[in-house]
Amino acid sequence: MKILRQIGWGRALCLLLLVWLVFLLFTIGYLRHEPDTQVAQRLSEALKELDSLHKKHTELNNLVLEYYIGDAQLKPEDKALLHKNLEKVIGTNIQVGYPPVQNAVGQPSTEYEALKRKLHSGILEFWWFVSSEVKKIRKEAENFSPLLASKFNNILDLGIEHKRSLIKDVSGLNHADGYASWRQNEFEELSSLIQRRLDYLQNPSDCSKAKKLVCNLNKGCGFGCQLHHVIYCFIMAYGLERTLILKSKGWRYGVSGWESVFFPLSRTCTSANGSSHGPWRANGNVQVMNLPIIDSLTPRSKFLPGAVPNDIAGRLTRIHGNPTVWWIGQFLKYMLKYQPATKQMLDDFGRKVNFQNPIVGVHIRRTDKVGTEAAFHSVEEYMSHVEEYFQQLLVSQPVPQKRIYLATDDPKVFTEIRQKYPEYEVLGDAVISKSASLGNRYSRSSLDGIITDIHFLARTDFLVCTFSSQVCRIAYEIMNALVPDAADHFKSLDDVYYFGGQEPHYHVAVLPHTAKTPQEMNLKVGDILTIAGNHWDGYSKGSNLRSQVYASLFPSFKVQPKVETADFPTYPQVPLKAPESEPVR
């Protein structure tokens, strides 16, 4: 019993990963170098051994459970401890009436939170690498041995079950470690702090004397792009301690401007009047400064995305897997406050389609994007990731109905998905798709449609989309302002997350790497890299600033993102905790 009590779930998890890795690598190694008959024989023996291990594992579970339940001499506190360890180590859902884990005293360390996220992402990267390599060999095997190819399918089927089990266990840490309430409270307190700072900035006591930053909403691009433009303006205003004045009359989506669908960004100061006016200057002293689009900003500013404020960076990196996304999401949270008519429209639509969770948001952009900014991706490619989300969810809970919220600019996609995937409930509106077409894009109906799509995409549990689309990135940013940490609640079929016009997003090499192919680069621990993209097969592409090797591959798990910070103002006039008598608008 003492041995069982001392078992660490972390050791068991590491051992499982090691055994799985050795098994797959040996299997792949043999398959690459031995004749077909020898391969089949060895693979058959390996699968038999794996089946034997599974039976022994089940027998051990049953033996331990029989002893555990039947031992009347065991103290209640020892049973509770064993119950906790058994669930973590052997993954058995033991229902014997013990209370859930109590909230832990104190706070988790930054290192603990970072390691937990790294373990989660490491399992995914490991699976993407192994499955990609096995699929390559399976394709080769199909040409000379269908039987062998079917055995590779068995490896992939069992492998993905392992992956789902590991992800379930690691995700369960957020509940089992007792810090769930702390994470929620810290998220709410940080969000409240930023919202109150923005409220203070946007509502000066004397608008005639306030320093202002003027932003023109009518940037020559679509709605998602224009929203990102306003976010950039707002971040710059926050960094410069200037009230943001949004000029939106004559907006291409609605001549009445921003206030026709959203509340104004200020209750007290909407005029661009002032004693002195001037263009952008990093240290300009004019009262009213005009801000160009991000691509034309010269000189550049330290406040540009993806820098986050120094004064909250420590707290933010502890609660969130992508601080930049959280930071940007806070500006959207402040900006997108719906006018009553807009809110009524969204509430009515939600009731009409019976929007409910669990649900996956699927955004499929076609028309003008395909062939220019993005490649074509089939419906099957999107839905394979949707299905995997639900298969992962089924490991932890029942799913009575699989459903998606579909947003697209091609109405035919609704029909295609409903025909090919009849087991799915498809929410959304093909009429919105028609309004999103190029000929109808800049109209009030199109504006209502895209607001609706973004609103409900952001409230799904997981997003499947292409991050080359600004609409999907907006939905992802809003999602991360709604829950404590949705950094990994997405699957992009092309780009990694980015903010258009941002400063370089650096990664740091944490493990060395020796290139195995001409397409790869060498890494030394401490190397700084810029990332061009993740190939979702265990490798990413980027450039090494030390060796000056550009656009080359490296194993994704050997680097980690570097959080960029800047000395934003700290707004000492705003208390760290919100007075209960002063709710934020």
RODO-2510 file (C-alpha; in nm, 4 decimals, decimal comma):
residues 585
     n   res          X          Y          Z
     1     m     0,0000     0,0000     0,0000
     2     k     0,2862     0,2374     0,0766
     3     i     0,4186     0,1788    -0,2737
     4     l     0,0838     0,2663    -0,4268
     5     r     0,0598     0,5793    -0,2167
     6     q     0,4013     0,6911    -0,3317
     7     i     0,3364     0,6401    -0,7021
     8     g     0,3687     0,9717    -0,8837
     9     w     0,1329     1,0270    -1,1724
    10     g     0,4049     1,2221    -1,3483
    11     r     0,6438     0,9235    -1,3441
    12     a     0,3738     0,6964    -1,4780
    13     l     0,2934     0,9408    -1,7568
    14     c     0,6585     0,9803    -1,8528
    15     l     0,7037     0,6015    -1,8504
    16     l     0,4012     0,5597    -2,0749
    17     l     0,5345     0,8167    -2,3187
    18     l     0,8764     0,6513    -2,3204
    19     v     0,7360     0,3030    -2,3801
    20     w     0,5139     0,4308    -2,6587
    21     l     0,8002     0,6192    -2,8231
    22     v     1,0392     0,3235    -2,8080
    23     f     0,7742     0,0905    -2,9458
    24     l     0,6923     0,3131    -3,2414
    25     l     1,0511     0,4010    -3,3235
    26     f     1,1604     0,0381    -3,3182
    27     t     0,8595    -0,0553    -3,5265
    28     i     0,9322     0,2130    -3,7833
    29     g     1,3018     0,1289    -3,7861
    30     y     1,2381    -0,2378    -3,8560
    31     l     0,9837    -0,1566    -4,1224
    32     r     1,2283     0,0602    -4,3112
    33     h     1,5102    -0,1911    -4,3233
    34     e     1,3628    -0,5464    -4,3280
    35     p     1,1830    -0,7500    -4,5947
    36     d     0,8069    -0,7659    -4,5948
    37     t     0,7820    -1,1130    -4,4340
    38     q     1,0095    -1,0194    -4,1480
    39     v     0,8241    -0,6928    -4,1000
    40     a     0,4880    -0,8644    -4,0812
    41     q     0,6185    -1,1252    -3,8357
    42     r     0,7788    -0,8694    -3,6042
    43     l     0,4804    -0,6389    -3,6216
    44     s     0,2472    -0,9272    -3,5404
    45     e     0,4586    -1,0230    -3,2401
    46     a     0,4684    -0,6618    -3,1204
    47     l     0,0919    -0,6293    -3,1420
    48     k     0,0452    -0,9568    -2,9506
    49     e     0,2789    -0,8318    -2,6802
    50     l     0,0906    -0,5025    -2,6637
    51     d    -0,2364    -0,6927    -2,6242
    52     s    -0,0818    -0,9013    -2,3460
    53     l     0,0333    -0,5863    -2,1658
    54     h    -0,3140    -0,4415    -2,1960
    55     k    -0,4660    -0,7542    -2,0334
    56     k    -0,2117    -0,7422    -1,7512
    57     h    -0,2887    -0,3749    -1,7019
    58     t    -0,6610    -0,4550    -1,6697
    59     e    -0,5927    -0,7382    -1,4240
    60     l    -0,3778    -0,5058    -1,2123
    61     n    -0,6513    -0,2434    -1,2101
    62     n    -0,9091    -0,4976    -1,0930
    63     l    -0,6772    -0,6378    -0,8265
    64     v    -0,6002    -0,2962    -0,6849
    65     l    -0,9636    -0,1910    -0,6897
    66     e    -1,0757    -0,5081    -0,5100
    67     y    -0,8189    -0,4493    -0,2387
    68     y    -0,8923    -0,0791    -0,2252
    69     i    -1,2684    -0,1174    -0,1833
    70     g    -1,2579    -0,4181     0,0455
    71     d    -0,9925    -0,3057     0,2947
    72     a    -1,1906    -0,2003     0,6007
    73     q    -0,8689    -0,1283     0,7939
    74     l    -0,7660     0,1525     0,5613
    75     k    -0,8128     0,4977     0,7122
    76     p    -1,0524     0,7340     0,5272
    77     e    -0,7747     0,9840     0,4564
    78     d    -0,5577     0,7036     0,3124
    79     k    -0,8454     0,5867     0,0948
    80     a    -0,8948     0,9418    -0,0308
    81     l    -0,5250     0,9705    -0,1177
    82     l    -0,5241     0,6324    -0,2897
    83     h    -0,8423     0,7232    -0,4757
    84     k    -0,6729     1,0378    -0,6062
    85     n    -0,3536     0,8601    -0,7119
    86     l    -0,5334     0,5677    -0,8736
    87     e    -0,7396     0,7933    -1,0931
    88     k    -0,4256     0,9746    -1,2094
    89     v    -0,1968     0,6713    -1,2475
    90     i    -0,4213     0,4060    -1,4028
    91     g    -0,6865     0,6345    -1,5468
    92     t    -0,9725     0,4452    -1,3797
    93     n    -1,2863     0,6383    -1,3011
    94     i    -1,3451     0,5165    -0,9463
    95     q    -1,6882     0,6159    -0,8223
    96     v    -1,6911     0,5423    -0,4492
    97     g    -1,8397     0,8630    -0,3149
    98     y    -1,5281     1,0524    -0,2117
    99     p    -1,5435     1,4324    -0,2258
   100     p    -1,3744     1,6179    -0,5140
   101     v    -1,0340     1,7727    -0,4713
   102     q    -1,0530     2,0782    -0,2486
   103     n    -0,9125     2,4122    -0,3574
   104     a    -0,5399     2,4288    -0,2959
   105     v    -0,4011     2,6826    -0,0524
   106     g    -0,1966     2,9577    -0,2151
   107     q    -0,1098     2,9884    -0,5830
   108     p     0,0581     2,7659    -0,8407
   109     s     0,4072     2,8631    -0,9469
   110     t     0,4723     3,0069    -1,2913
   111     e     0,7014     2,7110    -1,3593
   112     y     0,4246     2,4630    -1,2749
   113     e     0,1736     2,6300    -1,5047
   114     a     0,4290     2,6536    -1,7868
   115     l     0,5313     2,2894    -1,7497
   116     k     0,1689     2,1769    -1,7558
   117     r     0,1085     2,3610    -2,0832
   118     k     0,4358     2,2357    -2,2281
   119     l     0,3403     1,8779    -2,1500
   120     h     0,0045     1,9273    -2,3243
   121     s     0,1588     2,0790    -2,6364
   122     g     0,4406     1,8237    -2,6305
   123     i     0,1933     1,5345    -2,6464
   124     l     0,0241     1,6943    -2,9474
   125     e     0,3530     1,7656    -3,1265
   126     f     0,4683     1,4107    -3,0531
   127     w     0,1492     1,2639    -3,1963
   128     w     0,1609     1,4858    -3,5061
   129     f     0,5163     1,3725    -3,5700
   130     v     0,4567     0,9992    -3,5159
   131     s     0,1284     0,9869    -3,7082
   132     s     0,2788     1,1811    -3,9978
   133     e     0,5771     0,9453    -4,0235
   134     v     0,3658     0,6308    -3,9939
   135     k     0,1285     0,7577    -4,2626
   136     k     0,4225     0,8118    -4,4977
   137     i     0,5417     0,4541    -4,4500
   138     r     0,1874     0,3204    -4,4774
   139     k     0,1529     0,4892    -4,8143
   140     e     0,4687     0,3151    -4,9325
   141     a     0,3446    -0,0180    -4,7957
   142     e     0,0150     0,0111    -4,9850
   143     n     0,2042    -0,0427    -5,3115
   144     f     0,3391    -0,3871    -5,2212
   145     s     0,1544    -0,5202    -4,9159
   146     p    -0,2066    -0,4275    -4,8351
   147     l    -0,1835    -0,6499    -4,5266
   148     l     0,1123    -0,4540    -4,3964
   149     a    -0,0670    -0,1268    -4,4679
   150     s    -0,3620    -0,2463    -4,2598
   151     k    -0,1257    -0,3149    -3,9691
   152     f    -0,0081     0,0428    -3,9897
   153     n    -0,3714     0,1458    -3,9591
   154     n    -0,3873    -0,0584    -3,6379
   155     i    -0,0844     0,1303    -3,5038
   156     l    -0,2456     0,4645    -3,5863
   157     d    -0,5785     0,3620    -3,4342
   158     l    -0,4206     0,2510    -3,1075
   159     g    -0,1788     0,5435    -3,1097
   160     i    -0,4518     0,8035    -3,1293
   161     e    -0,6302     0,6360    -2,8389
   162     h    -0,3091     0,6723    -2,6394
   163     k    -0,2932     1,0376    -2,7384
   164     r    -0,6520     1,1013    -2,6296
   165     s    -0,5936     0,9292    -2,2973
   166     l    -0,2818     1,1349    -2,2285
   167     i    -0,4516     1,4614    -2,3231
   168     k    -0,7427     1,3738    -2,0932
   169     d    -0,5056     1,3092    -1,8025
   170     v    -0,3040     1,6258    -1,8537
   171     s    -0,6175     1,8366    -1,9017
   172     g    -0,7515     1,6862    -1,5811
   173     l    -0,4721     1,8551    -1,3893
   174     n    -0,6606     2,1828    -1,4108
   175     h    -0,9253     2,0284    -1,1871
   176     a    -0,7217     1,7805    -0,9847
   177     d    -0,4546     2,0224    -0,8646
   178     g    -0,7020     2,2377    -0,6738
   179     y    -0,6163     2,5669    -0,8447
   180     a    -0,9213     2,5971    -1,0729
   181     s    -1,0853     2,8664    -0,8580
   182     w    -0,7619     3,0611    -0,8351
   183     r    -0,7235     3,0570    -1,2154
   184     q    -1,0786     3,1812    -1,2667
   185     n    -1,0393     3,4559    -1,0062
   186     e    -0,7020     3,5672    -1,1416
   187     f    -0,8412     3,5786    -1,4955
   188     e    -1,1358     3,7903    -1,3819
   189     e    -0,9198     4,0261    -1,1746
   190     l    -0,6704     4,0834    -1,4569
   191     s    -0,9477     4,1368    -1,7088
   192     s    -1,1253     4,3764    -1,4731
   193     l    -0,8035     4,5741    -1,4251
   194     i    -0,7504     4,6245    -1,7987
   195     q    -1,1165     4,7076    -1,8606
   196     r    -1,1087     4,9724    -1,5853
   197     r    -0,7863     5,1195    -1,7214
   198     l    -0,9420     5,1456    -2,0671
   199     d    -1,2530     5,3018    -1,9169
   200     y    -1,0364     5,5581    -1,7366
   201     l    -0,8395     5,6326    -2,0532
   202     q    -1,1486     5,6715    -2,2698
   203     n    -1,3434     5,8946    -2,0337
   204     p    -1,1271     6,1923    -1,9327
   205     s    -1,2814     6,4447    -1,6962
   206     d    -1,2161     6,7295    -1,9445
   207     c    -1,2255     6,6257    -2,3099
   208     s    -1,1142     6,9721    -2,4262
   209     k    -0,7774     6,9260    -2,2522
   210     a    -0,7251     6,5542    -2,3028
   211     k    -0,4514     6,4226    -2,5305
   212     k    -0,6087     6,2304    -2,8191
   213     l    -0,5174     5,9766    -3,0846
   214     v    -0,7333     5,9827    -3,3975
   215     c    -0,8045     5,6563    -3,5846
   216     n    -0,9957     5,6326    -3,9125
   217     l    -1,2146     5,3200    -3,9209
   218     n    -1,2456     5,3197    -4,2988
   219     k    -0,9307     5,1255    -4,3796
   220     g    -0,9591     4,9788    -4,7284
   221     c    -1,0253     4,6179    -4,6301
   222     g    -1,2911     4,3846    -4,4888
   223     f    -1,4582     4,3842    -4,1476
   224     g    -1,2064     4,1585    -3,9716
   225     c    -0,9190     4,3656    -4,1038
   226     q    -1,0893     4,6886    -3,9937
   227     l    -1,1448     4,5517    -3,6431
   228     h    -0,7774     4,4636    -3,6197
   229     h    -0,6963     4,8168    -3,7342
   230     v    -0,9017     4,9612    -3,4471
   231     i    -0,7328     4,7229    -3,2011
   232     y    -0,3924     4,8471    -3,3174
   233     c    -0,5101     5,2077    -3,2735
   234     f    -0,6460     5,1311    -2,9265
   235     i    -0,3252     4,9596    -2,8125
   236     m    -0,1235     5,2592    -2,9298
   237     a    -0,3623     5,4933    -2,7459
   238     y    -0,3192     5,2887    -2,4275
   239     g     0,0596     5,2995    -2,4606
   240     l     0,0648     5,6748    -2,5273
   241     e    -0,2012     5,7559    -2,2642
   242     r    -0,4175     5,9237    -2,5260
   243     t    -0,7948     5,8949    -2,5546
   244     l    -0,8818     5,7124    -2,8767
   245     i    -1,1090     5,9069    -3,1111
   246     l    -1,2614     5,6740    -3,3705
   247     k    -1,3708     5,8469    -3,6925
   248     s    -1,6362     5,6234    -3,8478
   249     k    -1,8918     5,8404    -4,0252
   250     g    -1,9350     5,7243    -4,3823
   251     w    -1,8186     5,3739    -4,2894
   252     r    -1,8306     5,1480    -4,5929
   253     y    -2,0365     4,8939    -4,3922
   254     g    -2,2839     5,1585    -4,2738
   255     v    -2,2800     5,5326    -4,3279
   256     s    -2,4031     5,5943    -3,9722
   257     g    -2,0748     5,4615    -3,8429
   258     w    -1,9538     5,2460    -3,5546
   259     e    -2,2237     5,3653    -3,3159
   260     s    -2,4975     5,2165    -3,5355
   261     v    -2,4090     4,8692    -3,4040
   262     f    -2,1731     4,9216    -3,1068
   263     f    -2,1625     5,1658    -2,8177
   264     p    -1,9212     5,4590    -2,8625
   265     l    -1,5713     5,3989    -2,7278
   266     s    -1,6215     5,6902    -2,4889
   267     r    -1,9083     5,8358    -2,2878
   268     t    -1,7413     6,1745    -2,2387
   269     c    -1,4991     6,2381    -2,5244
   270     t    -1,5773     6,1732    -2,8913
   271     s    -1,4557     6,4990    -3,0485
   272     a    -1,1221     6,5300    -3,2259
   273     n    -1,0997     6,9013    -3,1456
   274     g    -0,7878     7,0312    -2,9764
   275     s    -0,5430     7,3187    -2,9529
   276     s    -0,2817     7,1508    -3,1733
   277     h    -0,2860     6,8763    -3,4349
   278     g    -0,0137     6,6712    -3,5977
   279     p     0,0827     6,3428    -3,7619
   280     w     0,2286     6,0403    -3,5854
   281     r     0,5474     6,1017    -3,3933
   282     a     0,6873     5,8598    -3,1375
   283     n     0,7365     6,1456    -2,8900
   284     g     0,4931     6,3985    -3,0287
   285     n     0,3575     6,6642    -2,7921
   286     v     0,0605     6,7820    -2,9991
   287     q    -0,2757     6,7480    -2,8279
   288     v    -0,4379     6,5612    -3,1186
   289     m    -0,2280     6,3086    -3,3098
   290     n    -0,3376     6,1248    -3,6254
   291     l    -0,2339     5,7602    -3,6493
   292     p    -0,1531     5,5958    -3,9847
   293     i    -0,2233     5,2301    -4,0618
   294     i     0,0146     4,9854    -3,8997
   295     d     0,2002     4,9116    -4,2239
   296     s     0,2948     5,2795    -4,2618
   297     l     0,3962     5,3466    -3,9018
   298     t     0,7402     5,5110    -3,9030
   299     p     0,9175     5,5114    -3,6688
   300     r     0,7897     5,1867    -3,5227
   301     s     0,6659     5,1738    -3,1653
   302     k     0,7571     4,9464    -2,8749
   303     f     0,3850     4,9129    -2,8002
   304     l     0,2992     4,7239    -3,1202
   305     p     0,1600     4,3691    -3,0976
   306     g     0,2654     4,1254    -2,9745
   307     a     0,4228     4,3060    -2,6782
   308     v     0,2311     4,2846    -2,3508
   309     p     0,2653     4,5262    -2,0578
   310     n     0,5550     4,4633    -1,8223
   311     d     0,3450     4,5326    -1,5155
   312     i     0,1064     4,2404    -1,5790
   313     a     0,3335     4,0087    -1,7783
   314     g     0,4240     3,7890    -1,4807
   315     r     0,0628     3,7318    -1,3823
   316     l    -0,0462     3,6916    -1,7423
   317     t     0,2106     3,4288    -1,8387
   318     r     0,1004     3,2229    -1,5418
   319     i    -0,2681     3,2059    -1,6372
   320     h    -0,2501     3,2010    -2,0175
   321     g    -0,0750     3,0009    -2,2866
   322     n    -0,0588     3,2905    -2,5341
   323     p    -0,0387     3,6273    -2,3518
   324     t    -0,0525     3,8261    -2,6770
   325     v    -0,3907     3,6793    -2,7682
   326     w    -0,5273     3,7500    -2,4195
   327     w    -0,4027     4,1102    -2,4365
   328     i    -0,5611     4,1723    -2,7775
   329     g    -0,8820     4,0047    -2,6642
   330     q    -0,9174     4,2587    -2,3830
   331     f    -0,9410     4,5438    -2,6341
   332     l    -1,2086     4,3577    -2,8275
   333     k    -1,3943     4,2985    -2,5035
   334     y    -1,4042     4,6747    -2,4419
   335     m    -1,4765     4,7689    -2,8036
   336     l    -1,7548     4,5251    -2,8913
   337     k    -2,0333     4,6387    -2,6621
   338     y    -2,3548     4,5905    -2,8575
   339     q    -2,6255     4,8479    -2,9034
   340     p    -2,9653     4,7143    -2,7832
   341     a    -3,0816     4,6400    -3,1378
   342     t    -2,7627     4,4479    -3,2152
   343     k    -2,7887     4,2497    -2,8935
   344     q    -3,1522     4,1686    -2,9664
   345     m    -3,0572     4,0472    -3,3149
   346     l    -2,7930     3,8132    -3,1684
   347     d    -3,0197     3,6849    -2,8930
   348     d    -3,2972     3,6133    -3,1449
   349     f    -3,0575     3,4319    -3,3760
   350     g    -2,9171     3,2219    -3,0915
   351     r    -3,2685     3,1084    -2,9994
   352     k    -3,3568     3,0475    -3,3636
   353     v    -3,0683     2,8080    -3,4262
   354     n    -3,0814     2,6682    -3,0693
   355     f    -2,7162     2,7479    -3,0053
   356     q    -2,5762     2,5300    -2,7259
   357     n    -2,2554     2,3644    -2,6139
   358     p    -2,0608     2,1516    -2,6723
   359     i    -2,0099     2,2858    -3,0211
   360     v    -1,7204     2,3393    -3,2616
   361     g    -1,6912     2,6568    -3,4663
   362     v    -1,6000     2,5967    -3,8312
   363     h    -1,5037     2,8901    -4,0497
   364     i    -1,4516     2,8065    -4,4180
   365     r    -1,3332     3,0980    -4,6261
   366     r    -1,3510     3,0572    -5,0028
   367     t    -1,4168     3,3192    -5,2766
   368     d    -1,1510     3,5932    -5,2815
   369     k    -0,9091     3,4282    -5,0363
   370     v    -0,8522     3,1011    -5,2214
   371     g    -0,5620     3,1198    -5,4631
   372     t    -0,4427     3,4574    -5,3338
   373     e    -0,3925     3,4626    -4,9563
   374     a    -0,4855     3,1017    -4,8797
   375     a    -0,4914     2,7535    -5,0317
   376     f    -0,8070     2,5526    -5,0886
   377     h    -0,8988     2,3104    -4,8099
   378     s    -1,1702     2,0511    -4,8568
   379     v    -1,4676     2,0086    -4,6266
   380     e    -1,3249     1,6690    -4,5300
   381     e    -1,0079     1,8310    -4,3984
   382     y    -1,2022     2,0654    -4,1726
   383     m    -1,4381     1,7945    -4,0505
   384     s    -1,1597     1,5486    -3,9687
   385     h    -1,0402     1,7908    -3,7005
   386     v    -1,3966     1,8506    -3,5814
   387     e    -1,4456     1,4764    -3,5435
   388     e    -1,1198     1,4405    -3,3523
   389     y    -1,2315     1,7128    -3,1108
   390     f    -1,5480     1,5193    -3,0318
   391     q    -1,3617     1,1881    -3,0056
   392     q    -1,1301     1,3540    -2,7547
   393     l    -1,4280     1,4942    -2,5650
   394     l    -1,5929     1,1501    -2,5530
   395     v    -1,3002     1,0212    -2,3462
   396     s    -1,4140     1,2518    -2,0647
   397     q    -1,7893     1,2908    -2,1043
   398     p    -2,0895     1,1761    -2,3065
   399     v    -2,1760     1,3753    -2,6191
   400     p    -2,5477     1,3328    -2,6966
   401     q    -2,5226     1,5375    -3,0159
   402     k    -2,2255     1,6465    -3,2247
   403     r    -2,2818     1,9933    -3,3605
   404     i    -2,0940     2,2690    -3,5393
   405     y    -2,1512     2,6370    -3,5944
   406     l    -2,0669     2,6933    -3,9604
   407     a    -1,9593     3,0298    -4,0982
   408     t    -1,8641     3,0567    -4,4650
   409     d    -1,8859     3,2861    -4,7637
   410     d    -1,9940     2,9933    -4,9848
   411     p    -2,3578     2,8838    -4,9246
   412     k    -2,2966     2,5493    -5,0984
   413     v    -2,0771     2,4414    -4,8057
   414     f    -2,3868     2,4085    -4,5849
   415     t    -2,5414     2,1566    -4,8241
   416     e    -2,2159     1,9676    -4,8682
   417     i    -2,1546     1,9192    -4,4975
   418     r    -2,5146     1,8189    -4,4228
   419     q    -2,5052     1,5578    -4,6995
   420     k    -2,1644     1,4124    -4,6104
   421     y    -2,2020     1,4318    -4,2304
   422     p    -2,5680     1,3622    -4,1466
   423     e    -2,4764     1,2715    -3,7865
   424     y    -2,3842     1,6350    -3,7232
   425     e    -2,6220     1,9148    -3,6379
   426     v    -2,5133     2,2141    -3,8469
   427     l    -2,5954     2,5540    -3,7011
   428     g    -2,5602     2,8763    -3,8946
   429     d    -2,7350     3,0513    -4,1796
   430     a    -2,6706     3,0184    -4,5533
   431     v    -2,8276     3,3628    -4,5981
   432     i    -2,5319     3,5096    -4,4087
   433     s    -2,3037     3,3287    -4,6532
   434     k    -2,4742     3,4972    -4,9463
   435     s    -2,4363     3,8386    -4,7839
   436     a    -2,0636     3,7675    -4,7376
   437     s    -2,0077     3,7184    -5,1109
   438     l    -1,7987     3,9796    -5,2887
   439     g    -2,0952     4,1502    -5,4537
   440     n    -2,2856     4,1982    -5,1272
   441     r    -2,0042     4,2351    -4,8753
   442     y    -2,0317     4,6068    -4,7948
   443     s    -2,3941     4,6326    -4,6885
   444     r    -2,5865     4,6472    -4,3621
   445     s    -2,7084     4,2888    -4,4051
   446     s    -2,3507     4,1786    -4,4588
   447     l    -2,2414     4,3687    -4,1462
   448     d    -2,5138     4,2034    -3,9372
   449     g    -2,4166     3,8669    -4,0798
   450     i    -2,0453     3,8910    -4,0057
   451     i    -2,1103     4,0257    -3,6541
   452     t    -2,3386     3,7263    -3,5976
   453     d    -2,0831     3,4774    -3,7255
   454     i    -1,7981     3,6217    -3,5206
   455     h    -2,0137     3,6399    -3,2077
   456     f    -2,1115     3,2720    -3,2198
   457     l    -1,7784     3,1399    -3,3460
   458     a    -1,6162     3,3025    -3,0425
   459     r    -1,8588     3,1233    -2,8118
   460     t    -1,7918     2,7741    -2,9386
   461     d    -1,5658     2,5359    -2,7486
   462     f    -1,3114     2,4883    -3,0265
   463     l    -1,2345     2,6533    -3,3603
   464     v    -1,1403     2,4830    -3,6874
   465     c    -1,0435     2,7359    -3,9510
   466     t    -0,7585     2,8988    -4,1377
   467     f    -0,5708     3,1679    -3,9475
   468     s    -0,4983     3,3365    -4,2778
   469     s    -0,8540     3,4667    -4,2288
   470     q    -0,8891     3,7714    -4,0060
   471     v    -1,2454     3,6735    -3,9184
   472     c    -1,1284     3,3525    -3,7567
   473     r    -0,8457     3,5264    -3,5738
   474     i    -1,0950     3,7828    -3,4391
   475     a    -1,3198     3,5028    -3,3123
   476     y    -1,0195     3,3347    -3,1496
   477     e    -0,9143     3,6600    -2,9802
   478     i    -1,2651     3,7176    -2,8420
   479     m    -1,2796     3,3560    -2,7219
   480     n    -0,9695     3,4193    -2,5133
   481     a    -1,1345     3,7164    -2,3470
   482     l    -1,4312     3,5022    -2,2404
   483     v    -1,2602     3,2114    -2,0602
   484     p    -0,9396     3,1893    -1,8538
   485     d    -0,7232     3,0159    -2,1154
   486     a    -0,8408     2,9140    -2,4636
   487     a    -0,4935     2,9403    -2,6167
   488     d    -0,5075     2,5842    -2,7535
   489     h    -0,8786     2,5778    -2,8409
   490     f    -0,8204     2,5869    -3,2142
   491     k    -0,6934     2,3985    -3,5153
   492     s    -0,5686     2,6130    -3,8005
   493     l    -0,5307     2,4478    -4,1381
   494     d    -0,2644     2,6925    -4,2491
   495     d    -0,1000     2,9698    -4,0464
   496     v    -0,0029     2,9958    -3,6848
   497     y    -0,1689     3,2825    -3,4990
   498     y    -0,0381     3,6299    -3,5843
   499     f    -0,1450     3,9940    -3,5777
   500     g    -0,1023     4,1684    -3,9106
   501     g     0,1852     4,4168    -3,8984
   502     q     0,3100     4,2861    -3,5641
   503     e     0,6691     4,2908    -3,4528
   504     p     0,8578     3,9595    -3,4944
   505     h     0,7377     3,6795    -3,2697
   506     y     1,0542     3,5224    -3,1380
   507     h     1,1077     3,1681    -3,0147
   508     v     1,4016     3,0362    -2,8142
   509     a     1,5708     2,7006    -2,8708
   510     v     1,5599     2,4956    -2,5504
   511     l     1,7154     2,1790    -2,6982
   512     p     1,9977     2,1365    -2,9517
   513     h     1,9316     1,9883    -3,2946
   514     t     2,1545     1,8517    -3,5678
   515     a     2,0006     1,8762    -3,9132
   516     k     1,9144     1,5377    -4,0673
   517     t     1,8173     1,6675    -4,4113
   518     p     1,9134     1,9684    -4,6280
   519     q     1,5769     2,1226    -4,5440
   520     e     1,6553     2,1367    -4,1702
   521     m     1,8650     2,3747    -3,9617
   522     n     2,0996     2,3178    -3,6696
   523     l     1,9982     2,4531    -3,3310
   524     k     2,1996     2,5518    -3,0276
   525     v     2,0341     2,6077    -2,6921
   526     g     1,9564     2,9782    -2,6652
   527     d     1,9223     3,0412    -3,0396
   528     i     1,6593     3,3033    -3,1227
   529     l     1,4262     3,2161    -3,4098
   530     t     1,1444     3,3793    -3,5977
   531     i     0,8608     3,1442    -3,6888
   532     a     0,7083     3,1301    -4,0365
   533     g     0,4659     2,8494    -3,9570
   534     n     0,3942     2,5143    -3,7968
   535     h     0,3571     2,2252    -4,0415
   536     w     0,1595     2,0229    -3,7819
   537     d     0,3799     1,7180    -3,8488
   538     g     0,6314     1,7675    -3,5714
   539     y     0,8225     2,0371    -3,7614
   540     s     0,8024     2,4139    -3,7911
   541     k     0,9651     2,6512    -4,0373
   542     g     1,1589     2,9589    -3,9359
   543     s     1,4829     3,1537    -3,9440
   544     n     1,7757     3,1336    -3,7030
   545     l     1,9096     3,4759    -3,6147
   546     r     2,2419     3,3386    -3,4865
   547     s     2,3338     3,1197    -3,7823
   548     q     2,1423     3,3318    -4,0343
   549     v     1,9789     3,0226    -4,1790
   550     y     1,6441     3,1226    -4,3223
   551     a     1,3176     2,9416    -4,4043
   552     s     1,4345     2,6040    -4,2765
   553     l     1,2733     2,3285    -4,0728
   554     f     1,3323     2,2301    -3,7121
   555     p     1,1489     2,0063    -3,4605
   556     s     0,8740     2,2152    -3,3047
   557     f     0,9223     2,0770    -2,9536
   558     k     1,2807     2,2023    -2,9383
   559     v     1,1783     2,5672    -2,9166
   560     q     0,9411     2,7649    -2,6995
   561     p     0,7803     3,1063    -2,7546
   562     k     0,9398     3,4122    -2,6034
   563     v     0,6960     3,6524    -2,4389
   564     e     0,7745     4,0051    -2,5550
   565     t     0,7040     4,2856    -2,3096
   566     a     0,7123     4,6649    -2,3169
   567     d     0,6986     4,9445    -2,0601
   568     f     0,3355     5,0409    -2,1050
   569     p     0,2017     5,2993    -1,8590
   570     t     0,0750     5,1487    -1,5340
   571     y    -0,2193     5,3856    -1,4752
   572     p    -0,1689     5,4350    -1,1003
   573     q    -0,4982     5,6294    -1,0907
   574     v    -0,6800     5,2949    -1,1377
   575     p    -0,6787     5,0663    -0,8292
   576     l    -0,5581     4,7098    -0,8776
   577     k    -0,8866     4,5741    -0,7446
   578     a    -1,2237     4,7047    -0,8539
   579     p    -1,4323     4,8851    -0,5898
   580     e    -1,7530     4,6877    -0,5502
   581     s    -1,9577     5,0054    -0,5906
   582     e    -1,8079     5,0895    -0,9303
   583     p    -1,9077     4,8325    -1,1943
   584     v    -1,7351     4,8693    -1,5290
   585     r    -1,9513     4,9598    -1,8287
***
